[in-house]
């Protein structure tokens, strides 16, 4: 897979002049591709020893690309790399899941902004096998993986003791060979995390996957761009589904309420009612739930689901009765919170036990 990605990268990254490819002979390119193919073969070897994602060779080898300057992520990680070379781990099982996840870097693009230049990796997250019809996607840069690794090293030292991370090169960060090797290394790194329940259940790992999409959705909702918010919100929901339990209650509730609001605004009422119904089942786990101190969102969600049920011709009696009970108790009469106010004011960082 690395050799295929290498070939794509050479065509896509440099065909429009993004970065300068050092002059190489055909013989040199063959050597690089052969090295990657040899590394592919060792993926299936014994899964023991230190998990190491060495880029191979000295970090300073090569010539800095003309006019590129240093990458904004150009510092070394600050830890030594073992010399065992690349080795893979067994396919991992997510917490609370019966199926394992597969990670594949499907694209890597060089991004140049005003102050920095970096590589953005697109990673597909799918259930192992061919049964997953709704893959989720994340786009992350090297520094995102680096922060995650540093956090895990701090909070889970024992589990991370034998896991090394690819160093950042001071030069040649944008060559197709380097990008291809790192792409494969990141696939292995995520697979390794997936194989260890303590790490897979860590808040920092889970937030690494879906929190950026939730924050993007929140920003778009706050400025009224509901159609644009649907994409990141739906992707965040798919990612949380794939990660399995335990789900972060605040984030899951936010996701469902945000989707309900967005679907309402774009007049996809069936979908809006479905998201609202899921949110209500989260707040009302059983018919015997004590309603003296309900969640502040319960009254507005009930009013929304009653209205949406009427608009879509679905049974609304259960929700009407519950809403009537709350109104008789005087719940939600004072300091009422609307769904949109909840979405705009919600601090999605509040419940992080270890930050990224």
Secondary structure, DSSP 8 states (H G I E B T S, - for coil): -HHHHHHHHHHHHHTTT-S------HHHHHHHHHHHHHHHHHTTS---S-B----SS-TT-S---TTT---TT-S--SS---SS--------B-TT-SSBEEEEEEEEEEEE-SS-EEEEEEEEEEESSS--SS-EEEEEEHHHHHHHHHHHHHH-HHHHTTB------SS-TTSHHHHHHHHHHHHHHHHHHHT-HHHHT-HHHHHHHHHHHHHHHHHHHHTT-HHHHHHHHHHHHHHHHHH-SS--HHHHHHHHHHHHHHHHHTT-HHHHHHHHHHHHHHH--STT---TT--THHHHHHHHHHHHHHHHT---HHHHHHHHHHHHHTTTSSS---HHHHHHH--TTTT-SS--
